[in-house]
Amino acid sequence: NGFDCSGFIYYAYNQAGLNINRYSSEGFHMRSYYVNTPNVGDLVFFQGTYKPGISHMGIYIGNNEFIHASNDGVVISNVNDSYWKKHFEGFKRFY
């Protein structure tokens, strides 16, 4: 409770030992590169969820699932669920 999506990314990666700065989802998007086959820990980006452009992100955890901050707290969702599939932008990895 209390995280937005980019705040959750900042918290989770820092807890895992990767010292990153706090950015918006667009900022994280600009600091990462696309991957075709995501690994656990890669980023998942979505567009047009509540505003045009990159608007949501999460961390890929395998089996087409990702963990992210939502209105219901930190949850696990599937990239192929109809809502997320419609807004899917891509998998990326930090430079």
VEXTOR-795822 format. One record per residue (C-alpha): x, y, z; residue in one letter. Coordinates in steps of 0.001 Angstrom, whole numbers, plus 500000, padded with zeros to 6 digits. Layout:
BEGIN
XYZA...
//
This chain:
BEGIN
500000500000500000N501237503498499238G503345502718496146F502746503990492662D504179501780489911C507495503609489482S507950503967493246G507559500215493554F510243499662490884I512585502048492713Y511980500288496038Y512226496721494716A515417497220492702Y517122499082495557N516136496291497979Q517697493835495517A520986495779495633G520706497784492394L521244501401493328N518921503269490955I517434506750491035N513711507430491342R512071508221487992Y508583508168486529S507621505205484358S508588507302481315E511972508004482912G512594504310483545F511457503578479981H514104505949478597M516826504305480733R516257500773479468S516441498818476232Y514007496398474594Y514393492648474958V512485490044472945N512732487297475541T512377488693479051P514220487317482050N512897487379485591V513605490877486873G513184492663483543D510771495555483229L507314495388481624V505857498608480221F502299499570479344F500887502571477522Q497588504376477607G496367502957480914T495304506315482366Y497102508789480111K498660508729476625P502145507247476299G504012505131478841I501780505056481880S502438501889483888H505210499399484568M506041496288486532G508713493633487064I508575490422485040Y508498487316487281I508195484568484634G505334482636483017N503975485856481445N503389487288484933E504577490544486427F504422492166489848I503367495792490090H501745498420492264A498036498854491627S495075500519493306N494778497296495340D498397497334496551G501249495282495098V499762492491492975V500717489872490402I499044490056486992S499389488259483662N500608490161480595V498098488211478492N495040489272480518D492785491247478184S493380494625479866Y497171494329480060W497500492797476598K495616495774475134K498052498224476780H501294496189476510F504215498251475181E507198495948475666G509761494221477834F512892496182478655K516070495857480716R518133498539482420F521291499630480570Y
//
